[in-house]
Amino acid sequence: MPTKRTPKKTRPRSSVAVQAAVAGAPSAVLLRRCALAAARARSAIALRIVGVSEARKLNRKYRAKDYASNVLSFRYSDGSGDIVLCHSVIRKESIQQRKSLRAHYAHLVVHGVLHLRGHDHLRGTDAARMERAEIRILRRLGFADPYA
């Protein structure tokens, strides 16, 4: 007598769109994989790779900071939103920090998604919790501790 299979419980899918306004970033496949590893179920995330001008304009408008930031997160609902990554800043930081471009992008995508999930790093205890989450997710993706 055949047994009835119970359906496997699957996590509801999240969606990640990657838009590149500049060239040189790692593959959309890698960026999407990093975002999904950190995302909540049913999240809708847009990753946008931009140049210095656009990153500076957004940072000035939304954070009153007159420089291009490496990553900006815009949260729309629980876990969903837009993440803006400035390629020039990320490339420069990866060289200064002696990290591969892929590893630095992976870290900043995970960092941005955790912001969409409500994590913050303004206080020491919150920063430590966020860093632990980043390290754990990056390790699962095969990347080293970005803070080591």
N, C-alpha and C positions, 0 to 999 in steps of 0.2 A: 504494500500500500504506500503510494507516494506521500511524502510529507509536504505540507504546504509551506512554502518559503515566506518568511516575513520580510516585507520590504525593508531595505536598508535605509536608515535615516540619513538624509543628506542635508547639509547646511544650505539654507537658501543662498543663492548666488548674489554676489555683488558685481557691479559693473565698473570698469575703469576705462575711460577714454584718454588717449594720449594725443596731444596736439603740439607740434613743434614749429615755432615761429623762427627758430634759428637751427642751424645744423651743428652736429658734433656730439650730441648726447648719445648715451648708450641706447640699445635697441628698445623699441616700444614693448617688446615681449618681456625683457628684463624689468623695465619700469612697472609694467602691469603686474608682474609676478610679485614684486616687492610691495606694491600697494595692496594687493589682495591678501598677502601674508599678514598685514597689519590691520586690515579693514574688518569692521563688523559685518555680520550678515545683512544682506539687503541694502548695502551702501551703494550710492552712486557717486563716483569720484571722477573728476576731470583733472588730469595732469597737463600743465601747459609749460613748455620750455620756451623761455623768452630771452631777449637781449637786455643789456644794461639799461637802455632808455625806458623800456616798458616796466622793468622791475623797479626802477627808481620812481617812476611816475606812480605806480601802485603803492609803493611804500610811503611816498609823500602823502598821497591822498588818504590812505586808510590808517596809517600809523604815525603821521606827522614826522617822519624821518626822511631826511633828504639824501639818501644813498640807495644803491641797489642792494637788496638783501638776497642771501642765497636761496631762501625758501619762504614763501608766504602761504598761509592757509586761510581759506575763507569757508567757514562752517555754515551750512544752510539748515541742516537738521541733524539729528543724532547720527553721527558717523558719515554723513554725506557732505560734499562740498567741492571746492576747487583748490588745487595746490599749484602755485606758480613757482617754477624753479628757474633761476637765472644762470644760464650756462656759463657765461664768462666768469662770474664770481665763483661758481662751483669748480670750474677748471683751475682757476688761480689757487683756490684753497686746497685742492687735491695735490697740487704741486708743492705748495708750502708745507703741507702736512705729510708729504711723502706717502700718499695713499693713491691707489688706482682710481681713475675717474669713475669706473663702474662701482667700486666700493663706496665712494663718497656719495654718488647719486643714490645708491641703495639706502644708505643711512638717512639722507635727507628726505627721500620719499617716505620711508617708515616714520621718520620724525613728523613730517607733515600730516600723515594719516593719523598718527596718535593725537595730534592737535585736533583733528576733525572729530575724534572720539571723545574729546573733552580733557585730555591730558594737558598739563601746563608745567612750566619750569620757573615760575616766578619765585617760589619759596623753595628752600633747600630740600625739604622732605618730598615735595612734589617733583622737583628736578631729579632726585635720586630714584624715585619710583619710575619716572619716565625713562631715565637712562637704563634701568634694569630691563624694562619692557623692550626698549630698542635693541639692547644686547641680545636678549633672548630670541627675538624675531630674526635679527640678522644672523645669528648662529644657525638657526633652522634653515636659512637661505644659503648658508655656506660662506658667510662673510665673518671676518674677525671683529673683535670688540673695537668699535671706533674710538673709544676713550683710552685704550691701552697705549 
